Amino acid sequence: MGSSNGKPSALPLADAKPLPETEIRAELDRLITSPHFRSSERLRRFLTYIISQQLAGKGGQLKESVLAIEVFGRDSSYDPHVDAVVRVEARRLRDKLADYYATTGRESPIIIGVPKGSYTPTFTPREAAVPVPAPPSASPLPPRGFPALFVKVVAISAAACLVTAFVLTRWLASRRAVSPSPPLARLTDDTGLTFQPALSRDGKLLAYSSDRGKDGNLHIWLRQLSGGPPSQLTDNPADDVEPAFSPDGATIAYRAEGAESGIYLTPVLGGKRVLMARDGHRPRFSPDGSLVAYWTGDRSLRMARIFMVASKGGVPVQFAPEFRYAAFPVWSPDGRYLAFVGSKTQPEFLRSELDNDDWDWWVEPLSGGPAVPVAARKILEQQQLEPAEGAASHLRIAPGYWTPSGHLVFAATAGSQTNVWQLSIAAGSWQASGPAEQLTFGVGRADHPSMAADGALAFSVLTHQSVIWSLPIHAETAAVLGPAKRMISAEGDYLEPSISRDGSRLAFLSNRSGSNNVWVKDLKTGRLTAVTATLEDNASPIISPDGSTVAFGHRTQLRSPISIVPFGGGKVTQICADCGEPRTWLADGSGLLYQRVSLNGGSLVGLLDLSGHTTPFLSSFESVLYSSSLSRDGRWLALVERTAPRNHQIKVVPLRGKSVGPQSDWITVTEPGVWVDKPRWSPSGNLLYHVSDRDGFVCVWVTRLDPATKKPLGSPKAVLHLHNANLSMESIDHLEFSVADDKLVFNLAETAGNIWLASASR
């Protein structure tokens, strides 16, 4: 927008007058001297430059190539397709500005912004801006009571995610046309994980799952929305999650984890809990309170079943038995139908069960009759909506509530932001009509929506980070030597760690520069270095036996190259243009094994030497072979073999030089029926570490092997239990697990959160 003096208007409003330059520069001074920007010289320089150019009437010249040269010191050969520094720093700048104006600068007379898709700053008077909720106080998380190894030191550095996640909350479409946006209130102010809210039908009570108690486990808590402290309703020695109120508000159903996992009922006024159904998830009362619907299934999501049981007790009855997969049921307002996520077909064995089936939302009557596909999947995919990730999340978008106005309410991720949405379905035909409508707006993660009869909406606001941890251990005996500790404390996600044999050097992925690039840390000096800087994501870094070199893959659409780079940084050398995913170095460091799974069938473990020569090493068309690991003496290969329909087992393959022994000589280490992954050798090869969900959670286990034959000597033993939703392996992507002489290294998902309420319009 132009002005008479040739400078752009400082306001984006048609009838606005430009703000005085002196006021803008005063605000700039406040910004760059604030705690948010004091420690970042690069962001101070970036902000100062773009504001100066805008005030000089040169805002139209703020292009990526100009900023790269003038602000970030790149030369004239700068290529934005190779170097994403401007876009990465612009994203950091926007986040910092949002955080500043939600905290330190909440009273600033001017708000400076940098809209997405542009590098031209805007200047808005405070009275013209949408107010932001007051921020929470950031403080370290208190120690957890279980597991005893961990000290939960997750500082909620993402205060902006909790605060600016709700710059604006819109409401139901029918209300939106006649009412202003409803008031937004933060209901909890805990430093740990408080999430999964449930509102009573009358909107007077709130139940939720939280680790705010003394033992650090997740329990069900209750509070009145009119005020007063919360009270703890459950005291299970493991986690209690997923609460739901009965229609009269007198009873809460929830899931209890642990040895006696299942759906339980507990009175709101206190009393003995009652087991309703073993192994159930996410209970939901029918509108008349007579039934409870829930689902059971395994973590692979290939098999799930919906059941209903009388709320007064009885034998559970399966609902929609014609579905191979049926989960996350919600009741229609009249109680005559259930909506759920379902799939009838069996995916082809080697293809993804998430892509290669007929999953959709379905509606089926309780009185009998065929299930009707809602056709929500097409709409969600067209809008590029994806499932929310993190604590107690799932791999498909699932409805959370069915409103009287005929909408299914759910949480979904668009880009990097997770919010609450709704999708209209027509009564009778049950067909969805899009597009899905966003109900909350923000940069954090809004999840677990719950609604009262008057339309009030409660939801969790979560922060989620992948962080690398180490557990000191005598790797030869599996004797734990101390508590697990964070290895890196910084913003961003830290993924797929690989540790050198002597435990002194660490390679991993981090997105702190935008894409997932390869980083290394010298554990003796503490030096942290990025050894790649690409726009495309790197993958699967593995450090050589002597710690001198890191091999890694590239996540591309068409090819799967493998490259190497010196640990200290330097030239990146591509050694294979299209191989697969690097998995394990040869014992002498002369090459590595990689894995490749074909969508057309077949699984390959290949041998790649450092000159680029490849040789097929191991292949199968009947099973999937992956996560391979070579023993240090080079005589044994451990891997996971997956056979139909979803059977995982760890196998040990004897090697004869660089050839593989016959399959009849393979040793089976783990029993069928449990999920296993990441088999990793002890230094001598007499122990095999791995991760598994054999106790219902993804934990670290070890199996003792016969030194000569490598046959298992007894059942796996637990090394480290991870039974808590706020610190887990289960809710994380890019999980990796690595063994050194003196430590185990792995990445964990750290989750914190609180609960917010959007009141219904009156």
N, C-alpha and C positions, 0 to 999 in steps of 0.2 A: 504494500500500500504506500503510495507516494505522498509527499507533502510539498508545500510551496517552496521550501528551501532546498529541495532535492533529496532530503533525507527521508528514510521510511518512517512512518508513524510508529510510535512506541507502543500503541495499543492496537489489538486486532479487531476493534469495534468500528463500525462504519462512521459513527458520530463522535468518536473519541478524539481528544486533543493530545498531541504528543506530550509525553512527560518531560520535564526539564532535564537536560543532560546532567546538571549537577546532582540531581536526586538519584539518577541512574548510577552515576559514578560513586556516589556515597554508598549505595546498596552493593555495588561491586566490591568496594573496600571492606564492607561488613562480611561479605561472603568469603573473600580470599584470606581474611584474618580469622575466620571462624575455625573451631576444631575440626570441622568436616573437611576443610581444604588446606589447613596449615601443613599437614604432613605430605601433601601431594603437589610438588612443584609443577609437575606436568599438567595437572588439571587446572592449576592457577594460571599457568601460561596460556592454556587453551581458552579458558573463559575470558581472560583479559583481552586476548587477541580478537575473538569474534565480537565482543562487545565494542571494542574500539573501532573495528571495521564497520559495524552497523551504525555507530554514532557518526562515523565519517561519511556515511552515505554509500558505503561499499559492501553492504550486506549481500547484494547479488553476486559478488565475486567469491563468496565463501564456498568454494568447491573442495571436494576431497583432495584433489591433487595439490591445490594451493595450500591447504592446511598441512598436508604431509610435509611439504617443503618448508613453509614459514614457521610452523609450530613444532614439528617433530623432527626436524633436521634431516629429512630424506633428501636425496639428490634428484636431478631431473629425470633419472631412469625409473623413478618410483612407479610401481605397478600395483594398483589396488586389488588385483586378483591374486596377488602373491602376498602382499603385506596389508593386513586389515587394521593397522594401528589407529587410523582415524575413526573408523566405525566402532572399534572396541572402546576407545577413549571417550567417544561421544556417548556411548551407552553408560559408561561409568559416570560421566558428567551428569547425565539425566538422573541417574539413581541418587547421586550425591545431592543434587538440587532438591529432589523430592524429599529426601531425608532432612535436609536443612530446613525447608519451609514447614515440615511437620514437627520440628523440634525447636532448635535454636532460633530459627527465623520465623516462628509462627506469628510474631507481632510486627514483622517487617512491613513497611508501608508499600513496598513494591515487590512483586514476585517476578524473578527472572527465569525464563524457561527456554529450552531448546527443543522444539517440536520434533517428533520422530519423522524421519525422511528429509530433514533439513538441518543445516548447520547455522541458520540465521536465528539469533536470539530474539525473544519477545519480552516485553516489559509490561506488566499488568498491575494496576493499583490493587492493593489488598481488598478493597471493598468490592471489586469486580470479580474476585476469584471465588471458587467454591471452597468452603471451609473444609479442613481436614481434621479428623478426630485427634485428640491429644495422644501423644505417644506413651508407650509403656516405659518403665524404667528398665534399662538393661543391666543385668547383673549375672554373675556366674551361677550356673546351675548347682544346686546342693548335691552332696554325695548321695548315691543311690544305695539302698540297703541290699539290693540283689541285682546282678551278681556282685559279690563282695570285691571282685577284682577291680571293678571300675570306679573311678571318680569322675562324676559327670561334670566336665569343665566347659560345657558348651555355653559360651557367652552368647546371648541373643544379639549378635552383631547385626542381624537383619531387622533392626527395629523398623526400618523403612518398610519392610514387607508387611509387618504387622500394622503399621500406621497408615501408610499411603495406599495400602491394599484396598481401601474403601474411600477413595476420593469422592466417589459418587455411587450411591446405591439406587437403582431403579426398582420399580415394583411391578406387580402384576399388571398386564396390559389394560385390563378393565379399570383398574384403579388409576393408572398413570394418566389417563386422559382428563380426569376430573380433580386429581389431587396432587399436591406437591410431593416431592420425595419424602419418604417417612423418616423419622429421626433414627439415627444409628447410635447404638450404645455398646460399649465394651462391657461384657458381663463378668469376666474373670481377669485377674492380673497375676498369673502364676509365672514363675521363672522356668518351669519344666514343661512337660507335655500335658496340656488340658485340651480335650477335643471330643468329638462325637457327641454333640449335644442332642438332647431329646426334650421337646416341649410337651407339657401336658396339654390335653385338648382345650382346656379353658385358658391356657396361657399363663397360669399362675405359678407353675412349678417348672424348674429346669433340672434335669439330670444329665450327668456327663461322666466321662472317664478321665481320670487325672492321676498323676503320680505325686500330687502335693502332700501325701501323707508321710508319716515318719519312716515307713519301710521302703519307700521309693518305688513300690509297684503301682501299677495302674489299678485303681478301684473306682467303684461307682459312687459319685457324690451327688447330693441333692441340695437345692437352695430355692427359696421363694424369690420370685422376681421383684416382689415389693420391697425386698431388703432383708438384711440379716446374714449371718455367716453360713457357709455351707456345712453340711454334716456328711460324714462318711457312712455309707450304707453297707459296704461289703469289705471283707478282710481276707479274701482268698490269698494264700501264699504265692500265687502267680497272678497274672494280669486278669482284670475284669473289664470288658469292653462292650460296645454296641448296645447301650441301654435303650429301652422303648417303654413308654407308659401304656397301661391299660386305659380304655376310654374314660373310666371313672376316676382316673388319677390315683387309685389306691395301691396299685401294684406296678412293679417294674420288672420286665424281662430283660435279660442280658446274657452275654456269652462269658463263661469263665474258662480261662486257659489252665494248663497244668495237667496233672495226672488224671483228674476227673473232669476233663473238658466237656462242655456242653451248654445247653440253654437252661438257665435257672430263673426262678421267680423269687422276688423278695418284696415284703410289704414296705410301702413308703414310710410308715410310722415305725418301722423297725421290727425285726423278728427273724425267725429261722428261714434260711433260703431253702428252696425246694427244687430238685432236679426235674426238669420237664423232658429233656431229650438229650441223649449223648451226641457229642460231636457236631452240634448245630452251629450255624452262623447267622447273624443279623436277624433276630426275631422281630416280628411285626404282629400286633394284635389286630383282629378284625374289628370293624367299626362298632359291632355290638359287644365286643369283648369275649365272645364265646370260644374263639379259636386263636391260635398263634401259628403263623406261617414262618418257616425258616428254611435254610438250605444247608446241605452237607456236600463235601467234595474234597478233592486233593488240591495241592498247590499248583499242579500243572495246568489246571483248568480244562483238562480234556474230559473230565467226568464230574458232574455235579447233579444233585437231585433236590427237589423241593418237597418238603413235608408239611403237613398240618397236624396239630394236636390240640385237643380240647384244653382250654386254659385251666380247667379244674383237674386235669390229669387224664391219662388214657394212653392208648396205643397210637403212635404216629401213623398217618396214612400218607402215602406218596401222592403228590399232585403232578399232573402232566407226565406220566411215566413214559410216554412216547418220545420224550426228548432225551438225547444222549447227554446234553448239558442243559441244565435249568437252574438258575440261581437268582438271588436278589429280588425276592417277591415283594410287591407292594399292593395294598388293597385298594380297590375302587371305593369311592365315597359311600356307595350303597352296600358294600360288602358282598356283592354278587360276582365279582371278577377279581382275578389277580393279573397284574402286569409283571413281567419278569424278563431277564436276559436268557435267551435260549438258542439252542442249535440242535437240529435233528440228525445231521449228517456226521459221518466219521471222516475226519480229514485224512488225506493220503499220508502214509506213514512218515515220509521224509519232508513233508511240507509243513509250514507253520499252521498250527491249529487256530491261530488268530486270524489268518487271512483266507484259509482254504476251507471254509465251511459256510453254512447259511445263517450264522448268528445274526440275531436282530432282537428287538424288543417284541414281545408277544403278549396277547391278552387272551385269557381262557376263562370260561365261566365255571363256577363251582358246581353248577347243576349238571354238568356234562355238556359235551359238544366240542367241536374242533377249536384248537387254538388259532388265532388270527395274527399274522405278522403285522406289526404296526408300521413297518417300512421306515423306522427311525434311522436305521444304519445309513441309508443313502443320504439322508439330510445331514447327518452328523459328519459323514465323510466329505460331502460337498463343502461344508463350512470348515473343514480341516480341524475338527474338534477331536481331541485325543483323551484317553483316560487320565485322571489325576494320578500322580505318583507320590509315594511316601508312606507314612505310617498307616498301616491297615488299609492300604489301597488295593486295587484289583486291576486286571489286565483288560477289562472292557468297561466302557461307559455304562453305568447302571442307574436306573431310576431310583430316587430316594423317597418320593412322596407323590401322591396322586391328589390333585386339588379338586375342590367342588366345581371349579370353573372349567375342568376338563384339561388340565395341564399335567404333564409329568415333569417333576422338578429333579434336577440332577447337577452334579459337579463335573466340569470338563476343562481341559486345558486347550487354550488357543495361543500358539506361539510359546512364550515362556510364562504365561499367566494362567492361573487356574481360578475359575469363578463359578458361581451358581447360575444355572440356566434353566429355562423351561421350554417344553415343546408341547404344542397343542395336539390333542387327538380327538377325533370326532366320535361322539357317542353312537353306539350301534355298529358302525363300520370299523371303528377303532383305528382308522388310518391317520397317520401323522400328517400335519400340514406345517410346512416350514416357512421361513427359517426358524431355527431355535432362537429364543430371545434371552439375552443376557440380563440377569437380575442384579449381580454385583459387579463392580468395576474396580480393578486395581492391579497392582504389580506383584502381589504375593500369591498365596495359594488359599483360596476359600473352598472349603470342602464340607462334607457331611451335613447337608441341609436338613432341617427339621422345621415343621410348621405347626402352628396352633390353629384352632378352628377359625379365629378371626383374621388369619392370614399373616400373623407375625412370623418372621423367619429368623431362626437361629442357625449359626454355622460356625465351623472352626476356621481359624486363620493360622496357617502353619508355616514354619520355615523348615527347610529340608536341605541338608548338606551331606555330601559324601566325604569322609575324612579317613586318612590312613592312621591305623593304630598298630602298635607292636606289643607282643606279649613276651616278656623275658622267660626263656625256657632252656633247659638242657635238652637240645633236640635229639640227642641219642637215647635219652631215657624218658622223654616227655614229662620230666619233672618241672613244674611251674616254679619260677624263681622270684616272682613278684607280681605286682598289679600291672594290668595293661595300661598303656599310656598313648596319648596322641603323639604322633610323630611330626605333624605339621599343624600350625595354628595360624590360619590366614583365610581371607575370603576366597570363595570359589569352591569347586568340587575337585577332589583328588581321587583318582580312580586307578584300578589295575596295577597295584604295586608289584615290583619285582626286586628282590634283595640279593646282593652278592653273597657268595658262600660264606665269607667271613663276617658278614653282617655290617660292613662299613660303608657300603654304597647302595643307594636306593634309586630306582627308576620308576616313573609313574606317569600317568596322564593328568593334566589339569586344564580346566577351561578358563582360568583366570585371565587369559589374553583373548578370549572370545571363543575360539575353537579348541577342541581337545588336542593339545600339543604335548610332546614328550618333554618332561622335566626330570632333573636329577638332583639328588641331595647327597653331599658328602657328609656322612654322619660323624666323622671325626672333627671336621671344621665347622659344620653347620651350614655350609654354603649351598644355596639353592639356585639352580640355573635352568633356564629353558634352552633346550638343545635343538628344538625345531620351532618354526614360526610360519605356519601355513594356514590358509583359509579352510581347507578341508580338514576333517577330523583324522587324527592319527589313531592307531589302535594297537593293543596288545604288546606293549614294550616288554622285552625280556633282556636281562642283563647277562653278559657273558660270564663264564665261570671265574675268570680272573678280575671281573669288574671293569674292564677297560673299554668295552663296547656295548652299545644298546642296539638291538634289532627291533624293528617295529613295523606294523602294517599301516595301510591307508584305507580309510572308508570312502570308497568311490562308487559310482553307479555301475560302471562297466568293467573295471579291472580290480585286481587285488594285489597291488605291488607290495614288495617288502624292501625295506631300506635298512642301512646301518649308519650309526653316527658315533664318534668317540664320546666316552663318558664326559670328558671335560668340555665338549662342544667342538664345533668345527664343521668340516665338509660332510654333508649328508650324501651317501652313496646308495643308489638304488641297485640292488643285486638281483632282483627278479621283477619283471614287469607285470606278471599276472600269476601269482602262486596261491595265496590264501592268507591265513592268519598264523604268524609265527608263534610257536608254543614252547619249545625247549631247545637249549643249546646242546650240541654234542659234547661229550665229556672233555675233549681236548680243545674245544673252542673253535674248531675248524669249519663248523657249519651248524645248521640247525634243522629241526623238524618243523614242518608247518602242517596245518590241517585245512581241509576244504570239504564242504558238504554241498552236493549238487541238488538243486530243486527238482531236477529230473530223475533223481535217484542216484545213490552212490555216495560213498564217503571215502576220502583219501587222506592218508598221512604221507607227506612227501619229504624227501631229503634234499636240502639246498646247501651247497657249499658256498664259501665267500666269494668265489669267482663267478657265481651265478649259475652253475651247473645244477640241474635238478634231476632227481631220480625217484620214481614211485617207490615207496617204502612199505606201505600197508594200505590195503583197500578192502571195501566191502560194499555189496549191493543189498545185503540183507539187514544191515544194522548201521547205526551212526557211530563213528569213532571220533572222540574228541577229548580235549583237555589232557593231552599226553604230557608225560614227564619222564625224563631219563634219569636213572640212578647215576650216582657220581662215578661209579666204576664203568659205566657204559654197557653193562651186561643185561639190564632189565629196563623194560618200558612199561610204565603204568598209564592207564587211560580209562575213560568211561565208555562203555558200550551200551547204547540204547537200542532196544529191540521193541517191536510192536507189542501192545499198543503204546505203552509208556514205561517200559521196564528199564531201569538204570542199574548197572552193576559195574564195579571197579574190577578191571582185569589187569593181571601182570603178564606181560609178554616176554618170554626169553629171547635174547638176541644172540646171534652168532656172527660176531664182527658187525658188519653193516647189513646183515640179512636177518629176517624174522623167522623164528621157529614156527612150526605148524600149529594151526589153531587147536589141535588136540592137546598141545602142551601148554596152552594158556591156563593161567591160574585164576580162579574166581575168588575175589577177596571179600566181597560183600554179598549179602543175601538179596534175593529179589523182593520187590514190594516197597522199598524205600527209595527216596530220591537221594542221590549222591553226586558229588562234583569235586573237582580240583584235587585229585590225588597227588600228593607231594612227598618225596622221599626224605628220610632222615639221612645224615651224613654217611652212615655205614650201609644203609639200605635195609636195615632190620626193622624199621618202623615205617608205616605209610600213613601220613596225615591226610585228612580230607574234610570236606564240609558235608553235612547231611541234615535232613529234617526228621530223622528217625524218632525223635521225642516230641514232634509236633512243631519244633522251631528249627531254624537253620543255625546249627552250632558247629563247633570244631571237634573232630573226633580223631582217634588214632587206632590203628590195628597193628599188633605185633606180628611179625612174619618169621618163619623159620629161616635162619641165615643161609641155608644151603638151597632149599627148594622154593622159598618165598611163599609157601602156603601159609594161610592165616593161622595163628595160634590163639584161638579164642575169638570172642566177639569184639567189635569196636568199643573203645572206652572214651568217655567224654573228656576232652581237654579244657574246653571253655564253653560254658553255657551262655547263650544270648537270648534270653526269654522276655525281653522288654521291647515294646513298640518304639520307644524313643531312641534306642541304640541297638540296631539290628543289622543282620545280613540279609534278612528276608525282603526288605522293602528297598532294595538298591539295584541299580543297573551297573554293569561293568564291574561286577565283583571279581576280585582276584585274591589269591592266597599263596604265600611264598614262605619258604623255610630257609633260615640261615643256621649257622652253628649254635647261635646263642639266642635266637628269637624267632617267633612267628610274626609275619607281617600280613595285614589284610585291611580292606577298607570297609567301613561301617556307615550306615545311614544314621545321621543324628537329626532328630526331629524335635522341635519345640512348638508350642502353640497356645492359643487362648480362644475364647468364644465371644462372638459378637451377636447382637440382636438388631434386626431392622423391624421396628414396631409397625403394626398395621396402620394404614391411614384410617382416620375416624371420620 
